[in-house]
Amino acid sequence: MTAIVLDIRDVHARYGKSEVLRGVTLQIRAGQWFCLLGPNGVGKSTLLHCVAARLAPTAGDIAVCGHSVRTHTVDAKRRLGFGCAPEQLPGLLTGRQCLEVYANAKGLERIDPDVVELSDALKFGAYLDRFVDTYSLGTRQKLCVLLALLGEPALIVLDEAFNGLDPGSALVVKRHLQQRLAANRCGVLLATHSLDIVEHYADKAALLLDGRIVREWSDSEIAAVREQGANRFEELLAMETGSG
Amino acid sequence: MLQRHPLLLAEWLAARNLLARARAHALKVIVAGGGALGALAVVLVTLRSQFPAVFAWLLVYRVLMLVAVAAYVLFAVGRQRRRAEVRYTQFWLAAAPVRQYSRTLAILVVSLLPLAAQLLAVCVLLAAMGLVAGVAAASVGEAMLWIAGGAVIGAAIGWWSARRSRADALEGSRYVRQVKPRTNTVASAAALSGWPLAQVRAWGRPDNLRVLLMVAMLAVQAGSSALVGLSVVAMWLLGGYLAGLLTAVLQTASMASRWLCSTPIPFAQFAWAVSRRALLYQVVATALAIGLMVILGSPVLSALYVGGLWLAIVLLACSIGLAESYRARRPFIKLALSFAALAVIEVREHGWSIPITAVLAAWHLRAGAKT
């Protein structure tokens, strides 16, 4: 049995008076690619922000590799790789400077060689010494992914990380994540609307509706849906969300 | 009327919704607004003995004041018009069939409204100053009229001068020195310490700098020697740089903390990385400013005192900004209250504000470190 890298227990969270998460519970093990699905505005990004300690839950607890995000924040963050939103990157730093600062903030001695390799595979090298505010959305997204992978994180949290990436680069990132997962080096939590990723890469998926997990799919269930033919997952989701 | 002007309607709805959203936090807004007004009232009452001299000075130099206000408004309206033109070419209604005169009207309103609000605020402030100091209403009214006159002249010229501006958005990094390409990538926070400096360079692009240069040149008195004239201009530019650098540290701290909040970076490392080069530049530039003040005839001790006071203010502002940003809070209320308190202390007990500032700064840094 592999280690649990993320343990979310009965988490509630709110923005002002509006309760966005109403008791979310889920677990992710090392080697597992977990996709979080759901319509816009149901709390996917809020849940990810709670995992990254950007937002404090009003109830419940979140543990990254056994370290509570609430009480042992620094230990939890050491094991976390969070892909920030592209618009949050600092425009007046270069890509290389962003990598250097982020690595320093994570307490690393040097940039991981496999992140450098991934950077080359993504053809990001040409942009390393340019200012971030001159990047396109896809190039910013590449940098966000590279930052999330720094420091051998046990849990990689990505929010719509494939938006804006060209198909070739997206494939490179997916394969890189699969390699890490195959070696049980990490678990991946991805909030996405891309059902292609769920069908072909996810080991587990969950549907978030109105701040609650209303449906979970295991590896075998995802494989069964895939065998039922194209668009089957889309139809299932439409039925679950009542939009079909 | 707004129904016939879609751009203005969109702006009006956005502003109305913003106010409605603020109403949901009515208590916070009232407390913050009340606190700011209270702090302002304390400062006004404390400094009221100085106000008759301020009004007398304003009326003696009324033409200079008119020119300075006109120059400020001229550049501000021109800049606002250019920004509005750029904004409306990228607006979500850019593809809608909006008539040209409706678009121009929207640009006019968007360009002039912030300045009208500023003018109103200045007039209210002058009225309050006149009221607490018992200055004759005629003097207050005359000062207001000169300021309003300068604003009208500046607005007209600024609007006219910006009419042929190209709608080209300037990248933030255009005026920042390019970074030398490297082959090695090392884990280092060095770039973080260069971020506030890069931000000041980005702000210091020519279209912003010319306003400061204009004011600096107006500040040189007729008949001054070349050395004094150059020192005055240098003093203004240096002052602008120091204030810009302080603002850049506060802004950078906020942006960097949002970016790095998912990393385990400790407060001490974060604060040191963001502020160390900016603080070094502050010390060097303040030393230069002290030298310039001495050249301009200020006694050495007074110049040293002003320099020390400025560095204390920088230390306090940086410590509040860094600590509050690291704790994902906004620093503005604490900054306003701290500076109001310092102003009162400085007026009542000359010289005490520097040690008190150091204590306050240490207290805020400790609070940040405990997060």
Interface residues (C-beta under 8 A of the other chain):
Chain A: G16 K17 A52 A53 R54 T73 V74 D75 K77 R78 L80 F82 C84 Q88 L89 P90 G91 L92 L93 T94 R96 Q97 C98 L99 E100 V101 Y102 A103 N104 A105 K106 G107 L108 E109 R110 I111 V116 L128 D129 F131 D133 T134
Chain B: A24 H25 E171 G172 S173 V176 V179 K180 P181 R182 T185 V186 A187 S188 A189 A190 A191 L192 G194 W195 A198 Q199 A202 M255 A256 R258 W259 L260 C261 S262 T263 P264 I265 P266 Q269 F270 A273 A328
